[in-house]
Amino acid sequence: GYAVSIVKAGARIAGIDCGPVRSPLLDLTADEERQLVALMQVCKMPVAEMA
């Protein structure tokens, strides 16, 4: 179930908004999302400009 949160956050970071996960799942925390951005950058995956 947690993989859904990671995939949706990754899509959002790449510029594709898939909306939040459904209950009982939780979206990633801000810290987890920062870690995912760092991982995506290391892997040279697209990271959208986030305001």
C-alpha positions in Angstrom: 0.0 0.0 0.0 2.8 2.4 0.8 4.1 2.1 -2.8 1.0 3.9 -4.0 2.0 6.9 -1.9 5.5 6.9 -3.4 4.4 6.5 -7.0 1.8 9.3 -6.7 4.4 11.6 -5.0 6.9 10.8 -7.8 4.4 11.6 -10.5 3.6 14.9 -8.8 7.3 15.7 -8.4 7.7 15.0 -12.2 4.8 17.4 -12.9 1.9 15.1 -13.2 -0.7 15.7 -10.5 -2.5 12.5 -9.6 -4.2 13.8 -6.5 -3.9 12.5 -3.0 -4.0 8.8 -2.0 -7.2 7.4 -0.7 -7.8 6.5 2.9 -6.5 4.6 4.8 -3.2 5.4 3.0 -1.3 8.6 3.7 0.6 10.9 1.4 4.4 11.1 2.0 5.7 13.5 4.7 7.6 16.5 3.6 10.9 14.8 4.7 10.0 11.7 2.7 9.2 13.8 -0.3 12.5 15.6 -0.1 14.3 12.2 0.0 12.3 11.1 -3.1 13.3 14.3 -4.9 17.0 13.7 -4.1 16.7 10.0 -5.3 15.0 11.1 -8.5 17.7 13.7 -9.2 20.4 11.0 -8.6 18.6 8.8 -11.1 18.3 11.7 -13.5 14.6 11.6 -13.6 12.6 14.7 -14.4 11.8 16.9 -11.5 9.3 19.7 -12.1 9.8 23.2 -10.8 7.8 23.3 -7.6 6.7 26.6 -6.1 
